[in-house]
């Protein structure tokens, strides 16, 4: 299975860009790409059940936020009374003024992609 991470072309490859792909980087030696690849071996029928949640964890890891405040106490807040279902992702929370928020939730699975994960879900806000 071929996997292309990065390419460098000194001449145009005639594939629509109409220029060379030569990014020399700050030191003139070219760009260095480092990544992490995870290979999951599964059947097509159950691959999405493994792939979707794991990809979401890798792409949207938690942020550490430091702010001034009194004392060394760890403070944590969640407006949820219970965890979201595993096929629902909290995409964003945006303040809209006057005590209102815009809450964006997304369903992780496409229709028919997973036997269990693709099922419609209801979230009680």
N, C-alpha and C positions, 0 to 999 in steps of 0.2 A: 504494500500500500504506500504510494508516494506521498510525501508530506513536504510542502514548500513553506518555509518559514519566512525567508527573505531572499531577495535576488538583487543582483547588481549587474547591469548591462552597460557596457561602454559604448555600444552603438544601438540605434533604434532597432527594435525587433519587429517592426511593421505590424503591431497588434493594436493600433489605435491611439497610442499616446503621442506618437510622432516626436519623440525625444529619447535620449539615453536615460537609463535609470542609474545614475551615478551620484550617490550621496556620499561625499568624501568624509563627512564628520569633522569634528574640530581638529583632529590630529592628522587628517589627510589620508588615513589608512582605511577608510570606509567605516560604515556603521557596523556595530556588533549587536546582534539580537540574541537575547537570552530569554528562554521561556520555559514553561512547564507544560508538559503534555500528559494527559491521562487517557489511557486506552481502556475502554470497557468492552468486554466480550460477552455478548448476550444475543438472544434471538431478536429478530425484528419486531416481534409482537410485544416484547417486554423491555426493549432497549430504552424507550422514552421514560419508563418508570425509574430507571437508574440515572439516565442522562440529564433530564430536566432539573431535578432538585440539586444534583451535584454541580451542574454548570452554574446555577443560581448562587450557590454558596461560594464558588470560586470567583465569580464576577462581582458580586455585591457583598464583599466581606465587611464586617462592622468597622466603623470609624471610631477612633479615639478622639474625644473632644475634651480639651482642658480649658477651664475657665476660672477666673479668680473667685474666691468665695471664702467664707469663714471656716476655719478648721480643716482637719485632714479627713473628714468623713466622706465615705463613698456615697454618692447620691444616685439613685436610679428611679426612673418613673416609667410606667407603662400605662397607657390609657385603655388597654385591653383587659377585659375581665377573664378571658381565656385565650389560649393560643389560636392563631388563625389555622384553618385547615391546611394540610400539607400541599395542596394544589393551588393555594392562593398566596400571592406575594404582595407585600406592602410596597408599592412602587414609590410613593412620595406622600409627604404631608406638607402642605403649604399654608402659612397663615394668610388669611384674606381680610383681616381687620375686624374690629368690633366683636371679638370673641368667636369668630368663625374660622373654619379650616377647610381647605380643599384636600380631601383624602382620595388617593388613587390606589386602587387595588387591581391586580391583574391575575387572570387565570393562567397558570403555567403551561397547561397542555392544550394542544389544538384538538378540535373535534375529531374523534376516531383515532387519535395518536396512542392512547393508552386505554386499556380496558377499565381500569379504576380511576386513574387521574383525570381523564377527559370528561367525567360525569359533571353535569351542572351542579353548582354549589350555591347555597344561600348563606350569607353572612349577616348575623344580627348585629347592627351597630348600636 
